[in-house]
Amino acid sequence: MGKTAVLKQLRHVYREITPVALADCEAVTPPEDPGPGWTPVIGALPDLVAQFAARVRAAPSVQFPRVKASLRVSGAGGWICLDNHGNPYNKAVPVVELAPGSVSQRFVAIAWPEGKPPAQNCLPPSSAP
């Protein structure tokens, strides 16, 4: 079976499953000064983009529902609590000691901006909207 027949069969099999664009990289003409990163596959990208462009422009817009998740995630220093917008608050901060005249450091402790680890329920601060 020749290359053209194989590519047509591939397109037919995957047509209903996923968008398929085909390019014959052997037919791609390299530019005058291709540079070290150029390959025939990179040269074929404009042809592949053109094949997908009509389908992308015709695709309906998709509304994603607002994602709701837990207000806490596990972190290296314990729970990381998240506010209503997904931003961390009262996040554990490692305290390290730097040795004078050296590039080494020594772990001292974990500290929290509010002075203590967050509560297990991780409720957002009352000032958070």
N, C-alpha and C positions, 0 to 999 in steps of 0.2 A: 504494500500500500504506500503510495507516495505521500509527501509532506502535506500537500494541499488537501488530499482526501482525509488524512488524519486530523488536520485542523478543522475541517468542516464537520467531521464526526464529533470532535470534542465540543464544538460550538452547539451542535444539535443536542447532545446529551445534557449539557449544563444550562441550556437556554432557560428552562423553567425553574432551575434551582438558584442560579446566581448570575449576575451580569458577566458576560465574557467578552473580552476584547482580544483580538488576535493581531499580531504583528510579525512579519517575517524579518527577523533581525539580519538575515543574510542580505536582504535587499536595502538595508539602511546604508546610505552613503556617509562616510565619516566627514566631518568638517575639515577645512584646510589645516587648522592647527588644533587637533582634538584635545590636547593636554593629557596629563597622566591619569586622570580619573574617568575619562570618556570610555564607554563601552557601547557595543551595538544596542544593548538593552536601553541604555540611557538615550541613545539616538532615536529609539522607537517610541519613547514616551509621548512626544507630541501627537503621534498617530493614535496611540491608545487613548489619550485624553479626548481627542476628537470623536472617537467611537463612543465614549461614555457621555459626552456633553449633552446630547439631546435627551438621554434618559434622565440625567440629573436635573435639567431644567424643567422636565415634565413631571418630576416626582412631586407628590403632594407634601405640604409642610407637615411636620410631626410635632405635636404638642406633648412634651414630657410632663408627667404629673410631678408635683413637688415631692421630693424625696424626704421621707421622714425616717430618722434612724435614732439610735440610742443617743443619750446625752453624754455618754462616756465611752472611751476606748481605752484599751490596755496600753500602757506605755512602760518604758524601762524603769521609771521611778514610781510606778503605781498607776492609778487611774488618771487619765487626762479628761477633764470635764469640758464639755462644749456648751457654748451659749446657743440661743435660738437660731443663730446664723452659721453655726458650725465652727466658730472661732474658739480656740482653747482659752481657758481662764484658770487662774490659780495653778498654773502648770509647774510641776517640780523642776527645780533648777539645780544642777550639780555644783557644789562648792569645791573648788580645788585650791591647793596651795602651790605657789610657784617657788622653787628653790632659787635663792639669789645666785647669780652667776652661772646658772644652769638652764637648760631648756626643758628639764624634766618637771613634771607636776605630780602632785599627790592628791588623791581623792580625800576630801574631808567629810562631807556630808551632803545630804539632799535638803534643800530648803524650798519653801513655798512662799509666794508673795503675800499670802494672807496669814503666814506664820504657822500653819498646820496643814496636814493633808486634807484634801476635799472629803466631804461626807460621802458615804456609800451611794446615796441617791443622786448625787451630782446635779442638784437642781440649779438652774441658771441664776445668776445674781438678779435681785429684784429690779435693778435698773435696766436689765436687758428687755427690749421690746418683744 
